Amino acid sequence: MKNEYSFKVAWGDTDAAGIVFYPNFYRWMDQAAHELFSVAGLSMAKLQKEEHIVLPLLEAFCQFKAPLTYDEQVIVRSEILEVKQKVVKISHKFYKQETIAAEGYEVRAWVSVEETPPRAIVVPEHMKRILLSN
């Protein structure tokens, strides 16, 4: 499953040097992941309400390749890389025009909140098919 999420860099996203402050890439990866699930009809709110599933972050990585500055248009291309037994790995590539500004990934657990405490459970086959579809 793939999706493109775009936005314009806001003034408040930049640091004193006028380039994007690095934590914003992690915030944008999170937003892009939410968009990715939403386009598949699996919004995070719907998963939690109807399926009692949440997707907490286990791991995040981002490598910076070119600076982004105020008012630049950014496209984040996100893709489900793999669905293992209880986790989903999502890649994110940040583009300014044709240049990759950054790339990274998230690993999220498939967690049931039906019981206390919440626990990671096996991703159902029908969900795997949706997540791995083109």
ChimeraX commands (.cxc) that place a marker at each C-alpha (Angstrom):
marker #1 position 0.00,0.00,0.00 radius 0.5
marker #1 position 1.30,3.44,-0.96 radius 0.5
marker #1 position 0.24,7.04,-0.50 radius 0.5
marker #1 position 1.48,10.58,-1.09 radius 0.5
marker #1 position 0.96,13.26,1.54 radius 0.5
marker #1 position 1.94,16.84,0.78 radius 0.5
marker #1 position 2.29,20.04,2.77 radius 0.5
marker #1 position 4.15,23.35,2.80 radius 0.5
marker #1 position 6.88,23.99,5.38 radius 0.5
marker #1 position 5.62,26.53,7.92 radius 0.5
marker #1 position 7.77,29.23,9.51 radius 0.5
marker #1 position 7.40,27.53,12.91 radius 0.5
marker #1 position 8.88,24.31,11.49 radius 0.5
marker #1 position 12.28,25.96,11.01 radius 0.5
marker #1 position 15.15,26.57,13.41 radius 0.5
marker #1 position 17.40,29.60,13.90 radius 0.5
marker #1 position 19.36,28.67,10.76 radius 0.5
marker #1 position 16.16,28.77,8.69 radius 0.5
marker #1 position 16.03,25.04,7.98 radius 0.5
marker #1 position 13.49,22.51,9.22 radius 0.5
marker #1 position 14.12,21.49,12.81 radius 0.5
marker #1 position 14.76,17.73,12.72 radius 0.5
marker #1 position 11.96,16.54,15.11 radius 0.5
marker #1 position 9.42,17.80,12.58 radius 0.5
marker #1 position 10.37,14.95,10.23 radius 0.5
marker #1 position 9.21,12.46,12.87 radius 0.5
marker #1 position 5.95,14.40,13.33 radius 0.5
marker #1 position 5.43,14.37,9.55 radius 0.5
marker #1 position 6.16,10.64,9.35 radius 0.5
marker #1 position 3.46,10.09,11.95 radius 0.5
marker #1 position 1.00,12.24,10.00 radius 0.5
marker #1 position 1.89,10.46,6.76 radius 0.5
marker #1 position 1.32,7.07,8.43 radius 0.5
marker #1 position -2.12,8.20,9.57 radius 0.5
marker #1 position -2.90,9.34,6.00 radius 0.5
marker #1 position -1.65,6.03,4.60 radius 0.5
marker #1 position -3.96,4.00,6.83 radius 0.5
marker #1 position -6.88,6.37,6.14 radius 0.5
marker #1 position -6.70,5.93,2.35 radius 0.5
marker #1 position -7.02,2.18,2.92 radius 0.5
marker #1 position -10.19,2.75,4.94 radius 0.5
marker #1 position -8.34,1.94,8.15 radius 0.5
marker #1 position -8.11,5.30,9.87 radius 0.5
marker #1 position -6.44,5.11,13.27 radius 0.5
marker #1 position -9.69,6.33,14.89 radius 0.5
marker #1 position -11.72,3.64,13.09 radius 0.5
marker #1 position -9.23,0.91,14.01 radius 0.5
marker #1 position -9.40,1.93,17.66 radius 0.5
marker #1 position -13.18,2.34,17.80 radius 0.5
marker #1 position -14.29,-0.62,15.67 radius 0.5
marker #1 position -11.42,-3.09,15.92 radius 0.5
marker #1 position -10.00,-2.07,19.34 radius 0.5
marker #1 position -6.57,-1.81,17.72 radius 0.5
marker #1 position -3.94,0.88,18.23 radius 0.5
marker #1 position -0.60,1.15,16.42 radius 0.5
marker #1 position 2.02,2.42,18.89 radius 0.5
marker #1 position 5.42,3.30,17.57 radius 0.5
marker #1 position 8.20,0.83,18.40 radius 0.5
marker #1 position 11.00,2.29,16.30 radius 0.5
marker #1 position 11.61,5.33,14.11 radius 0.5
marker #1 position 14.57,6.32,11.95 radius 0.5
marker #1 position 15.20,9.27,9.66 radius 0.5
marker #1 position 18.24,10.15,7.56 radius 0.5
marker #1 position 18.54,13.75,6.37 radius 0.5
marker #1 position 19.89,14.32,2.86 radius 0.5
marker #1 position 19.03,17.91,1.82 radius 0.5
marker #1 position 17.71,20.85,3.84 radius 0.5
marker #1 position 14.10,21.97,3.71 radius 0.5
marker #1 position 13.28,25.63,4.30 radius 0.5
marker #1 position 10.29,27.84,4.94 radius 0.5
marker #1 position 7.52,27.80,2.34 radius 0.5
marker #1 position 8.88,24.82,0.38 radius 0.5
marker #1 position 6.35,22.29,-0.87 radius 0.5
marker #1 position 7.08,18.79,0.42 radius 0.5
marker #1 position 5.71,15.46,-0.75 radius 0.5
marker #1 position 6.00,12.46,1.56 radius 0.5
marker #1 position 5.75,9.14,-0.26 radius 0.5
marker #1 position 4.84,6.44,2.21 radius 0.5
marker #1 position 4.62,2.71,1.71 radius 0.5
marker #1 position 3.98,-0.38,3.81 radius 0.5
marker #1 position 7.25,-2.28,3.48 radius 0.5
marker #1 position 6.31,-5.37,5.41 radius 0.5
marker #1 position 3.76,-6.83,7.76 radius 0.5
marker #1 position 5.27,-9.31,10.15 radius 0.5
marker #1 position 3.36,-11.34,12.69 radius 0.5
marker #1 position 2.63,-8.43,15.08 radius 0.5
marker #1 position 4.29,-5.39,13.50 radius 0.5
marker #1 position 4.00,-3.16,10.45 radius 0.5
marker #1 position 6.98,-1.37,8.87 radius 0.5
marker #1 position 6.32,1.84,6.93 radius 0.5
marker #1 position 8.84,3.73,4.79 radius 0.5
marker #1 position 8.67,7.48,4.23 radius 0.5
marker #1 position 10.57,9.53,1.62 radius 0.5
marker #1 position 10.46,13.32,1.73 radius 0.5
marker #1 position 10.77,15.09,-1.62 radius 0.5
marker #1 position 11.28,18.72,-2.53 radius 0.5
marker #1 position 10.61,18.64,-6.24 radius 0.5
marker #1 position 12.64,15.62,-7.42 radius 0.5
marker #1 position 15.25,15.81,-4.64 radius 0.5
marker #1 position 15.01,13.45,-1.67 radius 0.5
marker #1 position 15.35,15.66,1.40 radius 0.5
marker #1 position 15.04,12.81,3.90 radius 0.5
marker #1 position 14.02,9.19,4.18 radius 0.5
marker #1 position 13.12,7.02,7.08 radius 0.5
marker #1 position 10.82,4.40,8.48 radius 0.5
marker #1 position 8.54,3.54,11.37 radius 0.5
marker #1 position 7.86,0.18,12.97 radius 0.5
marker #1 position 4.44,0.00,14.63 radius 0.5
marker #1 position 2.94,-2.77,16.74 radius 0.5
marker #1 position -0.56,-4.18,16.13 radius 0.5
marker #1 position -1.96,-3.83,19.65 radius 0.5
marker #1 position -5.34,-4.88,21.02 radius 0.5
marker #1 position -6.82,-2.59,23.68 radius 0.5
marker #1 position -9.77,-4.91,24.40 radius 0.5
marker #1 position -8.06,-6.11,27.56 radius 0.5
marker #1 position -5.92,-4.48,30.22 radius 0.5
marker #1 position -3.06,-4.24,29.80 radius 0.5
marker #1 position -3.01,-3.75,26.00 radius 0.5
marker #1 position -1.02,-6.42,24.16 radius 0.5
marker #1 position 0.43,-7.00,20.73 radius 0.5
marker #1 position -1.57,-9.51,18.71 radius 0.5
marker #1 position -1.16,-11.20,15.33 radius 0.5
marker #1 position -2.20,-9.01,12.40 radius 0.5
marker #1 position -5.29,-10.70,10.89 radius 0.5
marker #1 position -4.88,-12.05,7.35 radius 0.5
marker #1 position -7.59,-9.78,5.92 radius 0.5
marker #1 position -5.75,-6.74,7.33 radius 0.5
marker #1 position -2.43,-7.99,5.91 radius 0.5
marker #1 position -4.03,-8.22,2.47 radius 0.5
marker #1 position -5.27,-4.63,2.73 radius 0.5
marker #1 position -1.94,-3.31,4.01 radius 0.5
marker #1 position 0.13,-5.11,1.38 radius 0.5
marker #1 position -2.13,-4.27,-1.56 radius 0.5
marker #1 position -0.82,-2.03,-4.34 radius 0.5
marker link #1:1,2 radius 0.2
marker link #1:2,3 radius 0.2
marker link #1:3,4 radius 0.2
marker link #1:4,5 radius 0.2
marker link #1:5,6 radius 0.2
marker link #1:6,7 radius 0.2
marker link #1:7,8 radius 0.2
marker link #1:8,9 radius 0.2
marker link #1:9,10 radius 0.2
marker link #1:10,11 radius 0.2
marker link #1:11,12 radius 0.2
marker link #1:12,13 radius 0.2
marker link #1:13,14 radius 0.2
marker link #1:14,15 radius 0.2
marker link #1:15,16 radius 0.2
marker link #1:16,17 radius 0.2
marker link #1:17,18 radius 0.2
marker link #1:18,19 radius 0.2
marker link #1:19,20 radius 0.2
marker link #1:20,21 radius 0.2
marker link #1:21,22 radius 0.2
marker link #1:22,23 radius 0.2
marker link #1:23,24 radius 0.2
marker link #1:24,25 radius 0.2
marker link #1:25,26 radius 0.2
marker link #1:26,27 radius 0.2
marker link #1:27,28 radius 0.2
marker link #1:28,29 radius 0.2
marker link #1:29,30 radius 0.2
marker link #1:30,31 radius 0.2
marker link #1:31,32 radius 0.2
marker link #1:32,33 radius 0.2
marker link #1:33,34 radius 0.2
marker link #1:34,35 radius 0.2
marker link #1:35,36 radius 0.2
marker link #1:36,37 radius 0.2
marker link #1:37,38 radius 0.2
marker link #1:38,39 radius 0.2
marker link #1:39,40 radius 0.2
marker link #1:40,41 radius 0.2
marker link #1:41,42 radius 0.2
marker link #1:42,43 radius 0.2
marker link #1:43,44 radius 0.2
marker link #1:44,45 radius 0.2
marker link #1:45,46 radius 0.2
marker link #1:46,47 radius 0.2
marker link #1:47,48 radius 0.2
marker link #1:48,49 radius 0.2
marker link #1:49,50 radius 0.2
marker link #1:50,51 radius 0.2
marker link #1:51,52 radius 0.2
marker link #1:52,53 radius 0.2
marker link #1:53,54 radius 0.2
marker link #1:54,55 radius 0.2
marker link #1:55,56 radius 0.2
marker link #1:56,57 radius 0.2
marker link #1:57,58 radius 0.2
marker link #1:58,59 radius 0.2
marker link #1:59,60 radius 0.2
marker link #1:60,61 radius 0.2
marker link #1:61,62 radius 0.2
marker link #1:62,63 radius 0.2
marker link #1:63,64 radius 0.2
marker link #1:64,65 radius 0.2
marker link #1:65,66 radius 0.2
marker link #1:66,67 radius 0.2
marker link #1:67,68 radius 0.2
marker link #1:68,69 radius 0.2
marker link #1:69,70 radius 0.2
marker link #1:70,71 radius 0.2
marker link #1:71,72 radius 0.2
marker link #1:72,73 radius 0.2
marker link #1:73,74 radius 0.2
marker link #1:74,75 radius 0.2
marker link #1:75,76 radius 0.2
marker link #1:76,77 radius 0.2
marker link #1:77,78 radius 0.2
marker link #1:78,79 radius 0.2
marker link #1:79,80 radius 0.2
marker link #1:80,81 radius 0.2
marker link #1:81,82 radius 0.2
marker link #1:82,83 radius 0.2
marker link #1:83,84 radius 0.2
marker link #1:84,85 radius 0.2
marker link #1:85,86 radius 0.2
marker link #1:86,87 radius 0.2
marker link #1:87,88 radius 0.2
marker link #1:88,89 radius 0.2
marker link #1:89,90 radius 0.2
marker link #1:90,91 radius 0.2
marker link #1:91,92 radius 0.2
marker link #1:92,93 radius 0.2
marker link #1:93,94 radius 0.2
marker link #1:94,95 radius 0.2
marker link #1:95,96 radius 0.2
marker link #1:96,97 radius 0.2
marker link #1:97,98 radius 0.2
marker link #1:98,99 radius 0.2
marker link #1:99,100 radius 0.2
marker link #1:100,101 radius 0.2
marker link #1:101,102 radius 0.2
marker link #1:102,103 radius 0.2
marker link #1:103,104 radius 0.2
marker link #1:104,105 radius 0.2
marker link #1:105,106 radius 0.2
marker link #1:106,107 radius 0.2
marker link #1:107,108 radius 0.2
marker link #1:108,109 radius 0.2
marker link #1:109,110 radius 0.2
marker link #1:110,111 radius 0.2
marker link #1:111,112 radius 0.2
marker link #1:112,113 radius 0.2
marker link #1:113,114 radius 0.2
marker link #1:114,115 radius 0.2
marker link #1:115,116 radius 0.2
marker link #1:116,117 radius 0.2
marker link #1:117,118 radius 0.2
marker link #1:118,119 radius 0.2
marker link #1:119,120 radius 0.2
marker link #1:120,121 radius 0.2
marker link #1:121,122 radius 0.2
marker link #1:122,123 radius 0.2
marker link #1:123,124 radius 0.2
marker link #1:124,125 radius 0.2
marker link #1:125,126 radius 0.2
marker link #1:126,127 radius 0.2
marker link #1:127,128 radius 0.2
marker link #1:128,129 radius 0.2
marker link #1:129,130 radius 0.2
marker link #1:130,131 radius 0.2
marker link #1:131,132 radius 0.2
marker link #1:132,133 radius 0.2
marker link #1:133,134 radius 0.2
view
